[in-house]
Amino acid sequence: MIDEIARPDDVRRQNRRLALTALRRHGLLSRTDIVAQTGLSPSTVSAITTSLISEGIIIEAREGDLGSNRRGRPQIALVLNPDVASVVTVELALNFVHAVLYDYKGQVVAEISERVPTLEMSADALFQSIFAMLDSLIDKRPSGTGPLMHISMGVQGVTDATGATMLWSPITPDTNIAFGKVLSRRYGVDASVANDCNMIAEALRWTDPEHYRENFAAILLSHGIGMGLYLKGKPFVGAHSSAAEFGHMLHIPKGALCRCGRRGCIEAYASDYAILRTISGENESTPPPQDIDPSTFAAAAGRARTGNGDEGAAFRKAGQAIGAGLRSLFSLIDPVPVALVGPGAGVFDLMEEELRGVISGNSGWGATQDLSIRCYPDEHPLIVQGCLMTSLLHLDTQIFAPGDLKDPQLKHAL
């Protein structure tokens, strides 16, 4: 019934998106393969692919056809045209910026990363540093690289619901930094900014759609603690901000001092600085350090695995805090698959028993051995992957929509 009342333009846009998504997931596909992957009719797929080829968005693969192991007439392979466009991703973390230039197929063209003193930089100084990196990527891109058409930025901080501004972050002294607007104005393309945890969730949903489908939570356990949340197939955002600040949910009233300035947050017990503060025996009111040496945290985890002293107790305490947060979350939305990401995921073995014990507790759900928790110790590839898919899917659904693009090689050309 929905298809019957949908506007023709909306239907064409949706069908093109389905075809492009199938090619993006699987690479080389014949028209018959696209029919099987999308459920669209052969005539619809034929019309869509003919249009996409005429616009230069997809091409017939140079490698040949897909018929070598098939009976009957050989089928021509279709593939996304890597040279039709390029996108840039920017990861902004504590004292670190990483920028990557990709082609339309999602292949790396060039990348650059730098250590920058974000805690000491004004917004203007931070912009100048990012501009220099992006200018270098764009100016030195190889001949034949498609025009830049989108920039996607993942930041360690709270962003607005429209994806334009970083409202607050512990990694910089300034607030309300309009990254999206400023980048868009400078480079003449659409630009978006999102919380890094939301980008992690986007990456997981793209790379493992069978497991991370309709409902799941991606929790970053690092110097800070955050969450990306998918509910009913859509990313959860607040009315005004990126929301889902799992690390700043209240764990213990008037408890340990958090990096956000409040007391009793989950982060104040489960982040790397909180765990090391507990191990050292420092007062819970001791201000958190600005940064933690990863080797120091790894050494503490190593000692916890070989003994039963303060190190082990600190990690168990962290597991209790995370478990309490998950239990509260599940009380609202029901249990969902969980991805733990970042350095804290690498020490899940030290926290798991306490974490699962708190979740089960007296909740009525019983044992939690069936609760799916997967661990990804390195968050950076996922943040970048999430930014990449944000940009590419934006092109697929917005820029390369029917009637919107007459000459893709000229649109947004720099």
C-alpha positions in Angstrom: 0.0 0.0 0.0 2.9 2.3 0.8 4.4 1.8 -2.7 1.0 2.5 -4.3 0.7 6.0 -2.7 4.4 6.9 -2.9 5.3 9.7 -5.3 7.1 8.5 -8.5 10.2 10.5 -7.7 10.4 9.0 -4.3 10.1 5.5 -5.7 12.8 6.2 -8.3 15.1 7.6 -5.7 14.6 4.6 -3.4 15.1 2.1 -6.3 18.4 3.8 -7.3 19.6 3.8 -3.8 18.9 0.0 -3.5 20.9 -0.6 -6.7 23.8 1.5 -5.6 23.8 0.0 -2.2 23.9 -3.5 -3.7 26.9 -2.6 -5.8 28.6 -0.9 -2.9 28.3 -4.0 -0.7 29.2 -6.6 -3.3 31.4 -4.9 -5.9 31.0 -6.6 -9.2 27.4 -7.5 -10.0 25.4 -8.3 -13.1 22.0 -6.9 -13.7 20.6 -10.3 -12.7 22.6 -10.2 -9.5 21.2 -6.7 -8.7 17.6 -8.1 -9.2 18.4 -10.9 -6.7 20.0 -8.5 -4.2 17.3 -5.8 -4.3 14.1 -7.6 -5.1 13.4 -5.1 -7.9 12.0 -6.3 -11.2 14.3 -7.0 -14.2 12.8 -4.1 -16.1 13.3 -1.7 -13.2 16.9 -2.7 -12.8 17.5 -2.4 -16.5 16.1 1.1 -16.5 18.1 2.1 -13.4 21.4 0.7 -14.6 21.0 2.2 -18.0 20.5 5.6 -16.5 23.4 5.2 -14.0 25.7 4.2 -16.8 24.7 7.2 -19.0 25.4 9.5 -16.0 28.8 7.9 -15.4 28.0 6.8 -11.9 28.5 3.1 -12.7 30.5 1.5 -15.5 30.9 -1.9 -17.1 33.8 -3.6 -15.4 37.1 -3.8 -17.4 37.9 -7.2 -15.9 35.3 -8.8 -18.2 32.1 -10.5 -17.5 30.6 -12.7 -14.8 29.8 -15.6 -17.2 32.9 -17.7 -16.9 31.3 -20.2 -14.4 27.7 -19.7 -15.6 25.7 -21.4 -18.3 24.0 -19.5 -21.1 24.8 -16.0 -22.3 27.6 -14.2 -20.4 26.5 -11.5 -18.1 28.2 -8.1 -18.1 29.6 -7.0 -14.7 28.7 -3.6 -13.4 30.7 -1.6 -10.8 30.7 1.8 -9.2 32.8 4.3 -11.1 35.6 5.3 -8.7 36.4 8.5 -10.6 32.9 10.0 -10.5 33.5 11.6 -7.1 35.6 11.8 -4.0 34.9 12.4 -0.3 37.0 13.3 2.7 36.6 12.0 6.3 38.0 13.7 9.3 38.5 12.1 12.7 39.0 14.6 15.6 40.1 13.1 18.9 42.1 14.2 21.9 45.3 15.8 20.5 44.8 14.0 17.2 43.4 14.7 13.7 43.2 12.1 10.9 41.9 12.9 7.4 41.4 10.5 4.5 40.5 11.2 0.9 38.5 8.4 -0.8 37.1 7.7 -4.2 33.5 6.9 -4.9 34.1 3.2 -4.5 35.4 3.8 -1.0 39.1 3.2 -1.9 41.8 5.2 -0.1 43.3 7.8 -2.4 45.4 9.7 0.2 45.5 10.2 4.0 47.3 12.3 6.6 47.3 12.3 10.4 48.9 14.7 12.9 49.3 15.2 16.6 47.8 18.5 17.5 47.4 20.1 20.9 43.6 20.2 20.9 43.4 21.0 24.6 45.3 24.2 24.1 43.9 25.3 20.7 41.2 27.9 20.1 38.5 27.0 17.5 40.2 29.2 14.9 43.6 27.5 15.4 42.0 24.1 15.2 40.3 25.1 11.9 43.5 26.3 10.5 45.2 23.0 11.3 42.3 21.0 9.7 42.3 23.3 6.7 46.0 22.7 6.1 45.5 19.0 6.2 42.6 18.9 3.8 44.2 21.4 1.4 47.2 19.1 1.3 45.0 16.1 0.5 43.0 17.9 -2.2 45.9 19.7 -3.8 48.0 16.5 -4.1 45.3 14.1 -5.2 46.3 12.1 -8.3 45.2 13.1 -11.8 41.8 11.6 -12.6 40.5 11.6 -9.0 36.8 12.7 -9.0 35.7 16.1 -7.7 35.2 16.4 -3.9 31.5 16.2 -3.1 31.2 15.6 0.6 33.1 15.9 3.9 32.1 13.9 7.0 33.6 14.5 10.4 33.6 12.3 13.5 34.4 14.1 16.8 34.9 13.2 20.4 32.1 15.3 21.8 28.4 16.2 21.8 27.1 17.4 18.4 23.8 19.0 17.5 20.9 16.9 16.1 21.3 18.5 12.6 24.9 17.3 12.2 26.4 20.8 11.8 28.0 21.8 15.2 30.1 20.3 17.9 28.3 21.7 21.0 30.8 20.5 23.6 33.9 18.4 23.9 36.4 17.6 26.6 39.2 17.8 24.0 39.0 21.5 23.3 38.3 24.6 25.4 35.8 26.1 22.9 32.2 25.2 22.6 29.6 25.5 19.8 32.1 25.0 17.0 30.3 25.0 13.6 32.5 22.5 11.8 29.8 21.6 9.3 29.1 25.2 8.2 32.7 26.3 8.1 33.9 23.3 6.1 31.0 23.5 3.7 31.7 27.2 3.1 35.4 26.7 2.5 35.2 23.7 0.2 31.9 24.3 -1.5 30.4 20.9 -0.6 28.0 19.5 1.9 29.7 18.7 5.2 28.5 17.0 8.3 29.8 16.5 11.9 28.7 13.6 14.2 29.6 12.1 17.5 32.4 9.5 17.1 30.3 6.8 18.8 27.5 7.3 16.3 30.0 6.8 13.5 31.1 3.6 15.2 27.5 2.4 15.2 27.2 3.3 11.5 30.3 1.3 10.6 29.2 -1.8 12.5 25.8 -1.7 10.8 27.4 -1.5 7.4 30.2 -4.1 8.0 28.0 -6.7 9.8 24.4 -6.0 9.0 23.3 -9.5 10.0 24.3 -9.0 13.6 23.9 -5.2 13.9 20.6 -4.8 12.3 17.6 -3.0 13.8 18.6 -2.5 17.5 22.0 -2.4 19.0 24.4 -0.3 21.1 28.0 0.5 20.4 29.8 1.7 23.6 33.2 3.3 23.4 35.4 2.6 26.4 38.4 4.8 26.3 39.6 8.1 28.0 35.9 9.0 27.7 32.9 6.7 27.5 30.1 7.2 24.9 27.5 5.3 23.0 26.1 5.0 19.5 22.6 3.6 19.6 20.4 2.1 16.8 16.7 1.6 17.5 14.3 0.2 14.9 16.8 0.5 12.2 17.5 4.2 12.8 20.3 6.0 14.7 19.1 7.5 18.0 19.6 11.2 18.4 18.1 13.6 20.9 15.8 16.5 20.3 18.6 18.9 20.2 21.9 17.0 20.4 23.6 13.7 19.5 22.5 12.5 23.0 23.1 8.8 24.1 25.8 10.1 26.5 26.1 6.7 28.2 29.3 7.6 30.1 27.6 10.5 31.8 24.6 8.6 33.1 24.5 8.7 36.9 26.1 5.7 38.6 26.6 6.9 42.2 25.1 10.1 43.5 27.8 12.6 44.6 30.4 10.0 43.7 33.7 10.2 41.9 34.6 13.3 39.9 34.1 12.9 36.1 36.0 14.7 33.4 32.8 16.5 32.5 32.9 18.3 35.9 30.0 16.4 37.5 30.2 13.6 40.0 29.1 10.0 40.0 29.1 9.4 36.2 29.7 5.9 34.8 32.8 7.4 33.1 34.2 8.4 36.5 34.4 4.7 37.4 34.9 2.9 34.1 37.2 5.0 31.8 40.9 4.4 31.7 41.7 7.4 33.9 39.1 6.3 36.4 40.5 2.8 36.6 44.0 4.1 37.1 42.8 6.6 39.7 41.3 3.7 41.6 44.4 1.6 41.3 46.7 4.4 42.6 44.5 5.0 45.6 43.9 8.6 44.8 41.0 10.4 46.2 37.8 10.2 44.0 37.8 14.1 43.9 41.2 14.1 42.2 40.8 15.9 38.8 41.2 13.4 35.9 44.5 13.8 33.9 44.2 15.3 30.4 45.6 12.2 28.7 46.6 8.6 29.6 49.6 6.7 28.2 48.2 3.5 26.6 51.2 1.6 27.8 50.4 2.5 31.4 46.8 1.2 31.1 48.0 -1.9 29.3 50.5 -2.6 32.1 47.8 -2.2 34.7 45.7 -4.7 32.9 48.6 -7.1 32.7 49.1 -7.0 36.5 45.3 -7.5 37.0 45.5 -10.7 35.0 48.3 -12.1 37.1 47.2 -11.2 40.6 44.2 -10.3 42.9 45.4 -6.9 44.1 44.1 -3.4 43.6 44.4 -3.7 39.8 41.8 -6.5 39.6 39.4 -4.8 42.0 39.6 -1.6 39.9 38.6 -3.4 36.7 35.8 -5.2 38.5 34.5 -1.9 39.8 34.5 -0.6 36.2 32.6 -3.7 35.1 30.0 -2.9 37.8 29.5 0.6 36.5 29.1 -0.4 32.9 26.8 -3.2 33.9 24.6 -0.8 35.9 24.4 1.5 32.9 23.4 -1.3 30.5 20.9 -2.5 33.0 19.3 0.9 33.1 19.4 1.1 29.3 17.8 -2.3 28.9 15.0 -1.3 31.3 14.0 1.3 28.8 14.5 -0.4 25.4 14.9 -4.2 26.2 18.2 -6.0 25.9 20.0 -5.5 22.6 23.3 -6.7 21.1 26.2 -4.7 22.5 29.6 -3.8 20.9 32.3 -2.7 23.2 34.9 -0.6 21.4 38.2 0.9 22.3 40.9 0.1 24.9 38.3 -0.9 27.4 37.1 -3.7 25.1 40.6 -5.2 25.2 40.2 -5.7 29.0 36.7 -7.1 28.8 37.9 -10.3 30.4 38.6 -8.4 33.6 35.2 -6.9 33.7 32.8 -9.4 32.2 31.8 -11.4 35.3 30.9 -8.2 37.2 29.2 -6.6 34.2 27.0 -9.5 33.5 26.2 -10.1 37.1 24.9 -6.5 37.6 22.8 -6.7 34.4 21.1 -9.9 35.5 20.7 -9.1 39.2 17.1 -9.0 40.1 15.9 -7.8 36.7 13.8 -10.8 36.0 15.8 -11.6 32.8 17.7 -14.4 34.5 21.2 -15.3 33.3 22.9 -13.0 30.7 25.0 -15.6 28.9 22.8 -15.1 25.9 23.4 -11.4 25.8 25.6 -10.7 22.8 28.6 -8.6 23.6 31.4 -8.3 21.0 34.7 -6.5 21.5 36.6 -4.2 19.1 39.8 -2.9 20.9 40.7 -0.3 18.2 38.0 2.3 17.7 39.8 4.4 15.0 39.1 2.3 11.9 35.4 2.1 12.9 35.1 5.9 13.3 36.7 6.4 9.9 34.5 3.7 8.3 31.4 5.3 9.8 32.4 8.7 8.4 33.1 7.2 5.0 29.7 5.5 4.8 28.0 8.7 5.9 29.6 10.5 2.9 29.1 7.8 0.3 25.5 7.1 1.3 24.9 10.9 1.2 26.1 10.9 -2.4 24.0 7.8 -3.3 20.7 9.2 -1.8 21.1 13.0 -2.2 23.6 14.0 -4.9 23.1 11.2 -7.3 19.3 11.1 -7.0 17.2 11.1 -10.2 17.1 14.4 -11.9 19.6 16.0 -9.5 22.8 15.2 -11.6 23.2 16.0 -15.2 27.0 16.0 -15.4 28.6 14.3 -12.4 32.1 15.3 -13.4 31.2 19.0 -13.3 29.0 19.1 -10.2 30.7 20.6 -7.2 34.0 20.5 -9.1 36.7 22.5 -7.2 
